[in-house]
Amino acid sequence: MSSPIRQLLDEAAKSCPNQNEVRDNIVKSIYSSAENITSNTQYVEDKKSTDWSRKIDNILTSPIWGFPIMLALLTTVFWITIAGANVPSSMLATGLFWIEDRLTEVFMALNAPGWLRGFLVTGVYRSLAWVVSVMLPPMAIFFPIFTLLEDLGYLPRVAFNMDRFFKKAGAHGKQALTMSMGFGCNAAGIISCRIIESPRERLIAILTNNFVPCNGRFPILIALATIFIGGSVAASISSIIATLTVAGLVVFGITITLFISWLLSKTLLKGVPSSFTLELPPYRKPKIGEVIVRSILDRTIFVLTRAMIIAAPAGGIVWIMANTMVGDTSLLAAFASWLNPFAQLMGMDGFILTAFILGLPANEIVFPILIMSYISGSGMLELSSLEALRHLLVDENGWTWLTALCTMVFALCHWPCGTTLYTIQKEQHSWYWTFLAIAIPTAVGIVTCMIINLLAKGFGLV
């Protein structure tokens, strides 16, 4: 850009109280000029394509229809992921636990000590088996769908719709894209924050990415919504109500993301939002082969490998705590008892909070740890049906709708998993920001659960 033009723009920016308006007017003027120039050139084929793109964009980016379509599409993607992952997840679990039985036979044939077999097979291997069987199928479905939407050109429309909200929150419009990546895996969402050029706004996106649930937390949300929300209505609409409940929690998470982004931009990370001029790309026919390779190799396998590295030692630690006795009580039960008074203030119990703490390496193992704690088993277990789970939670351990709601909210708003924390440290090279990535969502989760518990009991709803 020549110096006279630069000087003119600088003077215009100084004279106008709203510099964002100056930027918008400049960009608008540039594109208007470009349209005037190209209007004299005839491209018959491209014009048809442009007309169709504009007609579609008038709907997808409409202030009226844009957000309902986004929510409907998001819910559909969730439904496809959940429904599609059930069968392969079950098959994968069956195969992996068949291998566990064979490993057990090998250890017994070798007359290996019981503690060694328990630690390696029931602890370490079973932890890996749960992570792979629960995490791999949803990621193998979600990431290709997400990449497909990316190739089609829809994700920039999502960023366009959300831009004004993140701009008002003092954040970058591209945070909408990084937030969307977090639905598959928060670690992948952290990596995608590289697309944000501003270090300040990149940090805001990193510190708030955990408020959207990853595929490791969806099983908790879905199971509890199905049992306690969907189970309270007629069977014909129970699945719809449960799906809407999960969608509502996702919207709540997005709202928290915007609020915390605004709070950070006014306190720790003050600054003016950087310019974000988004040119909507044309709709494209996706390259299926490239989508599969990129989503499976670059995202699914990469994230799963990190999760397995962290989940393996966690399984061993859980097994040791469940089998180390302090008098007549296991170390796991003693720890849960110590946490119980604080957990009660949050509308939960000590075993639930213990499961979240021990599930730090991978969210996929939170529920198996909780079930193991309630059953007092020697390894991570999972019940065979939702009805059996309902019986364990409600009839044997006194869960109410309030317990389920607080557990779902805390699952949505609590510290990131070990894989995500590892990724944050690698991306930022700072323990300070990694600690804040733990502290901020944890504080939000604790305060929110306490408020819900206080209001529910204060109004006599339980």
Protein Blocks (a to p, Z undefined) as FASTA:
>chain_A
ZZklmmmmmmmmmmpmblmlmmmmmmmmmmmmmmmmmmmpccfklmmmmmmmmmmmmmmm
gfklmmmmmmmmmmmmmmmmmmmmmmmmmmmmmmmmmmmmmmmmmmmmnopafklmmmmm
mmmmmmmmmmmmmmmmmmmmmmmmmmmmmmnommmmmmmmmmmmmmmnopafklmmmmmm
mmmomklmmmmmmmpmblklmmmmmmmmmmpccfklmmmmmmmmmmmmmmmmcfklmmmm
mmmmmmmmmmmmmmmmmmmmmmmmmmmmgcddddddddddddddddfklmmmmmmmmmmm
mmmmmmmmmmmmmmmmmmmmmmmcehjacfklmmmmmmmmmmmmnopafklmmmmmmmmm
pmklmmmmmmmmmnopabdcddfbfklmmmmmmmmnopafklmmmmmmmmmmccddfklm
mmmmmmnopaklmmmmmmmmmmmmmmmmmmmmmmmmmnopZZ
